[in-house]
Amino acid sequence: MNLLEGKKGIIFGALNDMSIAWKTAETCHRMGADIVLTNAPVAMRMGEIHKLAEQCGNAPVIPADATSVEDLKALFEGAMDHFGGKVDFVLHSIGMSPNVRKGKHYTGLNYNYLEKTLDVSAISLHKTLQTAMELDAISEWGSVVGLSYIAAQRTFPDYGDMADAKSLLESIARSFGYHYGVKNKVRINTISQSPTVTTAGSGVKGFDEFVSYSEAMSPLGNADGQACADYCATLFSDLTRYVTMQNLFHDGGFSHTGVSMEVISKFAKEEGA
């Protein structure tokens, strides 16, 4: 299926084959897109991005710290040089919290760590978009997608300051989506994905319980990483050219379910025990 035939895109954040970014890169390549892969140098040393590059037609790998405007400028210039023109789509799949990693409770944050969380996980999207706009790097009707989570709208106690970062990420997508839409018809959206087993996600305390609970609450069950990759591909395609400034829930119905019979029955069993 060549849904993305002729499209050219940049994929941020592929670490290993558990990553949604990894699966999205494979899916976009399979659907006919030409891609450039990027990640922070430290993440590249930890991951297997060059293996992915081989699987995606020897895609170029351009290291870039997404918090560095200088790195982002080099990334877009390198991508445009490789493509021989502008970029059609970008996946922002970046998130990291030193507070979460170090077990800091939300009511006892290290504020230096918080600044890092927000810079890496959210402000990096603004830097990416501002750099792209200044370089006129994204083609008309291009598409940018950032990956989010419902903790931006609801409280999940152990998600920590990543919840604040996701809220900011979604706000940036809406605000920049207006300006980039007016300027060049570039559309910007976020996907609020089901809890998905990835290297980053599994570092959150209580993550397995998140997954089990949302599975029990969602009429369709949790959406897995490959399903998210497929959804990203539709947003990169011309089929969704009038979708912009949206936070799109891709979670099997979890976001609009008050309570499920499965959850009710579990409580009933506990009370009857």
N, C-alpha and C positions, 0 to 999 in steps of 0.2 A: 504493500500500500504506500504510494508515493505522495502522501498528504503534504509533505514539506519539500517536494522536489524544487530545487533551485534556491531554497532558503539558506541563509548563512547566519550562524549564531554563535554566541559565547556562552559556555556553561561554567558557572562558578561552583566550586565546592565539592567536586567528586573526590572522595577519599578512598573508598573501597567499594566492593560490589554490594555492600549493604546500603550505600548512600542513594537517596532519591536522585541526586544529581547524576550519579553514575548510570542509573537506569534510564534517566531522561536522555543522557548523551547517547546511549545505545539505541534508544527508541527513535530519536531524531535522525541519527545516522541511517537507521533501517528505513525510515520514511523518506529518505532522499536528501536530507540536509547536509551541508558542509559545516563542520563545527571547529571551534577553537576551545581548548580546555584551559582552565586557570584555577589556581588555588594559591594560598599563602605559601611561601617557601618552607616554613616549618611543617605545615600540613602535608606538603608534597613529600617531605622526607619521611613522614609517618605512614603515608599511604602508597597506593599502587597506580597512580594516575597515568604513568607511562604505559602500563599494561592496557589500560582503557584506550589510550591514544592509538595503540596498534590495532585494537579491535574496531576502532572507528576510522579506518582508512588512513592510518598514520596521521591523525589530526595533530596540528601543532599544539604544544604545551607552552604557555607563556606565564611564568610565575608573576603573581601580583598580590600584594597585601592590599585588600580592598579598603583599608582605612587610609591608604596613602594615595593622594591625588596624583602624585608623580608616577607611581606604579600603574594607576588606572589609565593615565594618559598614554603610557608606553604600551599597555595592553590593547587599548582601542586602536592606536596607530599601527601596532603589529598585526592585529586582526584585519584591519582594512587593507594593509599591504598584502597579507596572505590572500584575502578574498578578491582583491582587485576592485574594491568598492565598499559600500556601506554594509553594516550589520542589520539583519532583519529581526533577530530576536536575542534576548538575554535571559538567562535563568540566574536569579540571585538565591542561592541555597547556602546561606552563611549564618551561623549562630554559635555563640560561645559565651559562657559566663564563668569567670573565675570564682565568683561567689558560690555558684552551684557546685563547681568542681571541688571547692574547698569546704563544702558543707556549711556555709554561712546561712543562717536562718534569715528570712526576709526582714525580720524586725531587728536584725543585728548585722546589717550589710557593711562591708568595707566600701567606702564611697569611691576610692580610687578604682577598685574592681568594678563598681557600678558604671563608672565612666567608660571603662574598657568594654563592658557588656554592651552598652548602648552604641558605642562607636563601631564595634565589630558587627553586631547583630542587626542594627537598624540604620544608623547614620551612614554606614557604608553604602546603603542603597541610594541615599541622597547624593553622596559623593560620586557614585557610579553614574547616576542620571545627569548630574550637573556636568561632569566631565564629558559624557557622551554628547550632551547638547552643545557644549562649547566647541567641540570638535566636529559637530554635525555628523556624528558617527552612525546614527540609527536611521534607516530608510523610512520614507513616508509609509504609514500604516504598519510600522514595526511594532513589536510586542515585547514587553518586559514583564516577567513574573517573579514575584518573591514568595518564598514559602513561609507560612505562618502557622499558628495553632490557636485553638479556641480559648486558651488561657489569656488571650488579649481581651476577651469579653467577659470571661467568668473566672472566678478564683479557684485555682488549684494550689493548695497550700505549699507544696514542695517544689513548685515550678519556679519559685523565687523571682529574682529580678528579670528573668527571661520573659516573664509576662509583660513587664513594662516595655521591654525591648520590642516584643511582638506588637504591642499597641502602637508604639512609635513607628514601626515598620509599616503598618497598615495606614497610618495617617500620612506618612510620606508618599505612599503609593497614590492616595487620593489627591493630595495637594499637588504633587509633581505631575500626576496624570492629567490634571486640568491644564497646566501650563504647557506640557509637551504635546497634549492633544491639540491645543490651539495653534501651537507653533508648527507642528509637523505631522499631526494625526498619529502620533505614537501613542499606543495604548499601554496602560500600566495597571496591573492587577496583582492581588495576593491570593494564594490558595491556602485556606485553613484546613490542613490535612488531619486525618485521623492520627492518633499516636502510632508511630511507625518504628519498628525495631531498626535503629541505626546506631552507629558508634556514638554519635552525639546524644541522641535521645535516651539511650539506655544508661547514660550517666546521671539522669535525674532520679532522685530518691523516690521510691514508690512507683517507678515506671511500669513495672509488670502489672501492678494493680490498676494503673491508668488504663492499660491496654485491655485488661479483663473487664473492667467496669464499662468502658465505652463499647466493647463488643456486646455486652449484655444489654446495653441501652439502645443500640443502633438497629433499626429495623432491617437494614441490609448487611449489618456487621461492619467491621472496620475495613476501610479501603487500604490496601497494601501499597508498598512502594511502587510496584509496576503500574498499578492502576493510576497512581498519581502522575507517573511519567507519561502515561497515555493522555491524561487530562492536560498536562502541560503542553503536549504536542498540539492538541486542539486549539489551545490559546495562542500558540505560535502560528497557527495556520490562518488562511484568509477566511475561513468559515466563521471566525469570531471577531471580525474586524470592527464591530461596533460595541464590543464589550470592553469597558475601561472604567478605572477608578473603583473597582469592585473588590470586596473581600468575598471570595467564593468558597463556600463550605463544601469540602470533599471528604465527607465523614460518615457516609452510610445513613444519614438522617439523624445522627446524634444531636446536632445543634438545635433541632426543632422538636426533640422528644422530651416531654416533661418527665415521664417515667415509663418504663416498659413492664410488661407482665412478668418477664423473666426476673427482673430486679424485685418486683413485688413478691413473687413466689419464693425468692431466696430469703427475704425478711420473714415471710410467713413460716417457712420451715424452721428458721432460727428461733422464732417465738414459740413455735409448737414443740421444740426440742426439750 
